[in-house]
Amino acid sequence: MVQGLRLFLAMALAALTGCVTPPGQYRPPANAAVLKPLPKEKFWWGTSTASFQNEDRGMAPDDPLNFRTDWDVFAEEGKAPARGDKAVFSWTRFDLDLKALRQLGVSHFRFGVEWARIEPKPGVINEKALARYVDMARQLRAAGIEPVVTLWHFTFPDWLYDKHDKRHVNFVHPDAPEAWRAHVTRVVRAMKPYVRIYVPQNEPNGALNLGWIAGHWPPGLLLDPFGYKRAMRSAAGMFRDAAEIIRTERPGAIVMGIYSIPDWRRSRLGDPTALVYNVVQRQNFDHLDMVADSMDIIGVNYYYAQEASILRFLNRGHGEMSSDYTQLGWEIVPEGLYNVLTEVNKRYGKPIVITENGLGTQSEQKRIRYLREHIAQMRRAMAEGVDVRGYFPWTLVDNYEWKEGWHGQFGLFSFDRETKARNLEPTGRWFSAYIKANPQP
């Protein structure tokens, strides 16, 4: 109820600050670079992880290169569940992730690099950490798996997060744009022998909304639409800088933007003026509108559909334990994926990869049905001409789920805390058999 009330107040405040005009048809900037069409490739069957959700610290607390992220600070402030220093050991035991990937038989794997690990203090570079990320990409290539590298997956170094002055943190920290350009250059220059596909930012639209409007993620600012706008402009500028650096450092690279895009249903009874609907559509598309011309592929993270109405937001999380909902209270609507794919295709006309799609549940039968039905909706969109190039279920192994902590099992593999083993779950077996039988969907 509290989160629903926050969102309702945010929408009301947005209405007063001119943030709710409906998103129009996307038009590239007049000076937009013309990107060459991507040639068709074998379909990308993959999966994904995130550095903060999976990687253990891998060093002693007194190590001079030890690091912290803004999420570590946020947890210390009591605003997020503690992750712990071990996670699922994807740093020190990447070999176990690689073994699991080979067992699945995927062609692509998306993983993140932790900026704070590489640059624990301003200008102090952990060259061994950077070299290890490079070696991860090398090992993936040697195993016949294409690495997809995410340069920012929700976390900043703590030195870009002043908990005493949250008007200047993360995307809006005065040092962030320059430090980001140096970071992107450093990583791409090191990884370019093995990596051609880069994701500058993962779901910036969701992170911005949760950080500056809902107050739910770092920096935890509630109802700050003006800060939100500043952060949005900065994030978009940093994305465009990254795209330019990637293409300069690694000619022929593929740049992919990734966005969380729920399927919002218009409610004429619960939202007669379309206020709520226009706000959530803005959340879906504003950042993407600013940078779409600079990317080759649009990554769609789709999990749920929801009615866009004030009452629905106020009641979210109540009475939602039926089979039509996930552990996290998200409504399961496979057709929503079809709706999102057709909308993104119509709006931007670019190739699409479904970069995240999955179900938090303890029922493997329910999870298999979820993947099967969503893949069917993907195939439906493709049959109607939508250029979908890949599908990545979230995630490789059960892990830390941000504000939900260790609640919400999304993994194709479960994690044994005693042995560190990744144990293939029935959903993982189903997905592995499916992609072997259907190299092209």
C-alpha positions in Angstrom: 0.0 0.0 0.0 2.8 2.4 0.9 4.6 1.9 -2.5 1.3 2.3 -4.3 0.6 5.5 -2.5 4.1 6.8 -3.4 3.5 6.1 -7.0 0.1 7.8 -6.9 1.7 10.9 -5.4 4.5 10.8 -7.9 2.0 10.8 -10.7 0.1 13.7 -9.2 3.3 15.7 -8.8 4.3 14.8 -12.3 1.1 16.2 -13.6 1.9 19.5 -12.0 5.4 19.6 -13.5 4.5 18.9 -17.1 5.9 15.3 -17.2 2.8 13.5 -18.4 2.2 14.5 -22.0 1.7 11.3 -24.0 4.8 10.0 -25.7 4.5 10.6 -29.4 5.7 8.6 -32.3 9.5 8.4 -32.0 11.5 10.5 -34.5 15.3 10.3 -34.7 17.2 13.6 -34.2 17.8 15.5 -37.4 21.6 14.9 -37.0 21.3 11.2 -36.1 24.0 9.0 -37.5 22.7 6.5 -40.0 23.6 3.0 -38.8 24.1 0.2 -41.2 21.4 -2.6 -41.0 22.7 -5.5 -39.0 23.1 -8.6 -41.1 21.0 -11.6 -40.1 22.8 -14.1 -37.8 21.9 -17.4 -36.2 19.3 -16.7 -33.5 20.8 -15.8 -30.1 19.7 -18.2 -27.4 21.3 -17.0 -24.2 20.9 -16.1 -20.6 22.2 -13.3 -18.3 23.6 -12.4 -14.9 24.6 -9.1 -13.2 27.9 -8.5 -11.4 26.4 -7.2 -8.1 23.8 -9.9 -8.0 26.3 -12.7 -8.6 29.9 -11.8 -7.8 31.6 -12.4 -4.4 34.0 -9.8 -3.2 37.0 -12.0 -3.8 39.4 -10.0 -1.5 40.1 -9.3 2.1 38.4 -6.4 3.8 41.8 -4.7 4.4 42.9 -5.1 0.7 43.8 -1.6 -0.6 41.8 -2.4 -3.7 38.7 -3.4 -1.8 35.7 -1.6 -3.1 32.1 -0.6 -2.4 29.2 0.3 -4.6 26.3 2.7 -4.0 24.1 -0.4 -3.3 26.5 -1.4 -0.5 26.0 2.0 1.1 22.3 1.9 0.5 22.1 -1.4 2.4 24.2 0.0 5.2 21.7 2.8 5.5 19.0 0.2 6.1 17.3 0.8 2.8 18.0 -2.5 1.1 18.6 -6.1 2.3 22.3 -6.9 2.7 23.7 -9.0 -0.1 26.7 -10.2 1.8 30.2 -10.6 0.5 29.8 -14.0 -1.2 26.7 -13.7 -3.4 26.9 -16.9 -5.6 30.7 -16.8 -6.1 30.6 -15.8 -9.8 33.9 -13.9 -9.4 36.2 -16.5 -7.8 34.3 -19.5 -9.3 33.5 -18.3 -12.8 34.4 -21.8 -13.9 31.2 -23.0 -12.3 29.1 -20.5 -14.3 31.0 -21.5 -17.5 30.3 -25.2 -16.8 26.6 -24.4 -16.3 26.4 -22.4 -19.6 28.0 -25.2 -21.5 25.5 -27.6 -19.9 22.6 -25.4 -21.1 24.0 -25.2 -24.6 23.4 -21.4 -25.1 25.0 -19.5 -27.8 25.3 -16.1 -25.9 25.9 -15.0 -22.3 25.4 -11.5 -21.0 27.4 -10.5 -17.9 28.3 -7.3 -16.3 31.6 -5.6 -15.3 31.6 -4.0 -11.9 32.8 -0.4 -12.3 33.7 -0.1 -8.6 35.8 -3.3 -8.7 37.8 -2.0 -11.6 38.1 1.6 -10.2 37.7 1.3 -6.4 38.9 4.9 -5.9 38.9 7.8 -8.4 41.7 7.1 -10.9 42.9 4.0 -9.0 42.7 1.1 -11.4 42.6 -2.6 -10.4 44.4 -4.0 -13.5 44.1 -7.6 -12.2 40.3 -7.2 -12.0 40.1 -5.8 -15.5 42.3 -8.6 -16.8 40.0 -11.2 -15.1 36.9 -9.8 -16.9 38.8 -10.0 -20.1 39.7 -13.6 -19.4 36.1 -14.4 -18.7 35.2 -13.1 -22.2 38.1 -15.1 -23.6 36.9 -18.3 -21.9 33.4 -17.8 -23.2 34.7 -17.4 -26.7 36.8 -20.5 -26.4 33.7 -22.4 -25.3 31.8 -21.2 -28.4 29.7 -18.8 -26.4 29.4 -15.1 -27.5 30.0 -12.7 -24.6 27.7 -9.8 -24.3 29.1 -7.2 -21.8 27.0 -4.8 -19.7 29.0 -1.8 -18.7 26.5 -0.5 -16.1 24.0 -2.8 -14.3 22.5 -0.5 -11.6 25.6 0.0 -9.5 28.1 3.0 -9.2 31.3 3.2 -7.3 30.7 4.6 -3.8 32.9 7.6 -4.6 30.1 8.8 -6.9 27.5 8.5 -4.1 27.6 11.1 -1.4 25.0 10.0 1.1 25.1 13.4 2.7 24.1 15.3 -0.5 22.0 13.1 -2.7 21.3 15.9 -5.1 24.7 15.1 -6.6 24.9 11.3 -6.8 25.3 8.7 -9.4 24.1 10.0 -12.8 24.0 13.6 -11.5 27.4 13.5 -9.7 29.5 16.3 -11.2 32.4 13.8 -11.8 30.2 11.1 -13.3 30.3 11.9 -17.1 34.1 12.2 -17.3 34.7 9.2 -15.1 32.2 7.2 -17.1 34.0 8.0 -20.4 37.3 6.9 -19.0 35.7 3.7 -17.6 34.1 2.8 -20.9 37.2 3.5 -22.9 39.3 1.4 -20.5 36.9 -1.6 -20.5 36.2 -1.7 -24.3 39.9 -1.2 -25.1 40.8 -4.2 -23.0 37.9 -6.5 -24.0 37.7 -5.8 -27.7 39.8 -8.8 -28.8 37.0 -11.0 -27.5 33.8 -8.8 -27.2 31.8 -7.2 -30.0 28.4 -6.8 -28.3 28.2 -4.1 -25.6 25.3 -2.9 -23.4 26.1 0.6 -22.1 23.2 0.6 -19.5 20.8 -2.0 -18.2 17.3 -0.7 -17.6 18.1 3.0 -17.0 14.4 3.8 -17.2 13.5 1.6 -14.3 16.5 2.6 -12.2 15.8 6.3 -12.7 12.1 6.0 -11.7 12.8 3.9 -8.7 15.7 6.1 -7.5 14.2 9.6 -8.0 10.4 9.2 -8.0 9.5 6.1 -5.9 12.5 6.5 -3.5 12.9 2.7 -3.6 16.5 2.4 -5.1 19.6 4.5 -4.8 19.7 7.4 -4.2 16.3 6.9 -2.5 14.8 10.2 -3.4 11.0 10.3 -3.1 9.0 12.5 -5.5 11.9 14.5 -7.0 10.7 15.0 -10.6 13.2 17.8 -11.3 16.1 15.6 -10.1 14.7 12.8 -12.2 14.8 14.9 -15.3 18.4 15.9 -14.6 19.4 12.3 -14.0 17.5 11.3 -17.2 19.4 13.8 -19.3 22.7 12.8 -17.8 22.0 9.1 -18.2 21.1 9.6 -21.9 24.2 11.7 -22.5 26.4 9.0 -20.9 24.7 6.3 -23.0 25.5 8.3 -26.2 29.1 8.9 -25.1 29.5 5.1 -24.5 28.1 4.2 -27.9 30.5 6.6 -29.6 33.5 5.3 -27.6 32.5 1.6 -28.3 32.4 2.2 -32.0 35.7 4.2 -32.0 37.6 1.6 -29.9 36.0 -1.5 -31.6 34.9 -0.9 -35.2 32.1 -3.3 -36.1 30.9 -3.5 -32.5 27.2 -3.9 -31.8 25.6 -1.5 -29.3 22.5 -2.6 -27.5 20.3 -0.6 -25.2 18.2 -2.6 -22.6 14.9 -1.4 -21.1 12.3 -2.7 -18.7 9.1 -2.5 -20.6 5.9 -3.8 -19.0 2.7 -4.0 -21.0 0.5 -1.3 -19.5 -3.2 -1.6 -20.1 -5.3 1.5 -20.4 -8.2 1.7 -17.9 -10.9 4.1 -18.8 -12.7 3.5 -15.5 -9.6 3.7 -13.2 -7.8 6.3 -15.3 -10.3 8.4 -17.2 -7.9 11.2 -18.2 -5.1 8.8 -19.1 -2.9 10.5 -16.5 -1.5 7.2 -15.1 -1.2 5.6 -18.5 0.8 8.5 -20.0 3.1 8.6 -17.0 4.0 4.9 -17.2 4.4 5.1 -21.0 6.9 7.9 -20.4 8.7 5.6 -18.0 8.9 3.0 -20.7 10.1 5.2 -23.5 11.6 8.6 -22.5 15.2 7.5 -22.1 15.0 5.2 -25.1 13.7 8.1 -27.3 16.8 10.1 -26.4 19.3 7.4 -27.5 17.5 5.0 -29.9 19.4 6.4 -32.9 22.7 5.5 -31.3 22.1 1.8 -30.8 21.9 -1.1 -33.2 19.6 -3.4 -31.2 16.9 -2.7 -28.6 16.9 -5.1 -25.7 13.5 -5.7 -24.1 13.2 -6.9 -20.5 9.6 -8.1 -20.1 8.2 -9.7 -17.0 4.6 -8.6 -16.5 1.5 -6.6 -17.6 -0.5 -4.3 -15.4 -3.5 -2.1 -15.5 -2.5 1.6 -15.5 -4.9 2.9 -12.9 -4.6 4.6 -9.6 -6.7 2.0 -7.8 -4.5 -0.8 -9.2 -1.3 0.9 -7.9 -2.9 1.4 -4.5 -3.9 -2.3 -4.3 -0.8 -3.8 -5.8 0.5 -6.6 -3.7 -2.8 -7.5 -2.1 -4.6 -10.8 -2.9 -2.1 -11.7 -5.7 -1.0 -15.1 -4.6 -2.9 -16.9 -7.3 -1.4 -18.9 -10.2 -1.7 -15.7 -12.4 1.0 -13.9 -10.3 4.7 -14.4 -9.5 6.4 -14.5 -6.1 6.9 -10.8 -6.4 3.3 -10.0 -7.1 3.7 -9.5 -10.9 0.8 -10.3 -13.2 1.7 -13.1 -15.7 0.4 -12.1 -19.1 2.3 -13.9 -22.0 0.4 -11.9 -24.6 1.9 -8.8 -23.1 5.2 -9.7 -24.6 3.7 -9.8 -28.0 2.2 -6.4 -27.4 5.5 -4.9 -26.2 7.4 -6.4 -29.2 5.0 -5.0 -31.7 4.9 -1.6 -30.0 8.7 -1.3 -29.9 9.0 -2.5 -33.5 6.4 0.0 -34.7 8.0 2.8 -32.7 11.6 2.3 -33.6 11.9 -0.2 -36.5 15.1 -1.8 -35.1 16.1 -5.4 -34.4 15.1 -6.5 -30.9 16.5 -9.0 -28.5 14.4 -10.2 -25.5 17.2 -9.7 -23.0 15.3 -10.7 -19.8 12.1 -12.8 -19.4 11.5 -15.0 -16.4 9.4 -16.0 -13.5 10.2 -15.8 -9.8 8.5 -18.9 -8.3 9.2 -22.1 -6.4 7.1 -24.1 -8.9 9.2 -25.5 -11.8 6.0 -26.5 -13.6 4.8 -23.0 -13.5 8.1 -21.6 -14.6 8.3 -24.0 -17.6 4.8 -23.0 -18.7 5.8 -19.3 -18.4 8.8 -19.7 -20.7 7.0 -21.8 -23.2 4.0 -19.4 -23.4 6.3 -16.3 -23.7 8.4 -18.0 -26.4 5.2 -18.7 -28.3 4.2 -15.0 -28.1 7.7 -14.1 -29.4 7.3 -16.5 -32.3 3.9 -14.9 -33.0 5.4 -11.5 -33.3 8.2 -12.8 -35.5 5.7 -14.4 -37.8 4.1 -11.0 -38.2 7.4 -9.4 -39.2 8.9 -8.2 -35.9 12.7 -8.5 -36.2 13.5 -10.5 -33.0 17.1 -11.7 -33.0 17.4 -13.4 -29.6 15.9 -14.6 -26.3 17.6 -14.6 -22.9 15.6 -16.0 -19.9 16.5 -14.4 -16.6 18.7 -15.8 -15.0 21.5 -18.4 -15.0 21.4 -19.1 -11.3 19.2 -18.1 -8.3 20.8 -14.9 -6.9 20.3 -11.7 -4.9 17.2 -9.8 -6.2 17.9 -6.2 -5.2 15.2 -4.8 -2.8 13.7 -8.4 -2.5 17.0 -9.7 -1.2 17.3 -13.5 -1.6 13.5 -13.9 -2.3 12.5 -14.7 -5.8 13.9 -17.7 -7.5 14.5 -16.9 -11.2 17.4 -19.2 -11.9 17.7 -22.0 -14.5 20.1 -23.4 -11.9 19.7 -23.4 -8.2 22.6 -22.5 -5.9 24.0 -24.8 -3.2 25.5 -22.5 -0.5 27.6 -25.3 0.9 29.3 -26.6 -2.2 28.8 -23.5 -4.5 27.4 -25.9 -7.1 24.9 -24.8 -9.7 22.2 -27.5 -9.9 20.3 -27.7 -13.2 16.6 -27.3 -12.4 13.7 -28.8 -14.5 13.2 -25.4 -16.2 16.9 -25.4 -17.2 16.6 -28.9 -18.6 13.5 -27.9 -20.6 15.1 -24.7 -22.0 18.3 -26.6 -22.9 16.2 -29.3 -24.8 14.1 -26.6 -26.5 17.0 -24.6 -27.9 18.8 -27.7 -29.1 15.6 -28.8 -31.0 14.9 -25.2 -32.2 18.1 -23.4 -33.3 15.8 -21.1 -35.2 12.5 -20.4 -33.4 
